[in-house]
Amino acid sequence: MGLLLLVCVLLAGPAIGQGCSVCTKTAQGLDDKSAKGLNGGIVYLAFLPLVLMGTVGIIWWRNNKSGA
């Protein structure tokens, strides 16, 4: 199982990395107002998953604390 996960992670790298270059080239051609809008959109899309992961992490941490 671990080997399959490792292979998937290694093969996904180049596919994910190309999106960064496309986004960078797009952002370079934008004016200041549009660039701020793009950055705001990225933060907006990242906010909910980060809040959900943080909430799950805090709940897990509180439930697994030792009673010392």
Summary of the structure (lengths in Angstrom):
residues: 68
radius of gyration: 18.6
end to end distance: 35.6
largest distance: 56.7
contacts: 118
relative contact order: 0.05
helix: 87%
strand: 0%
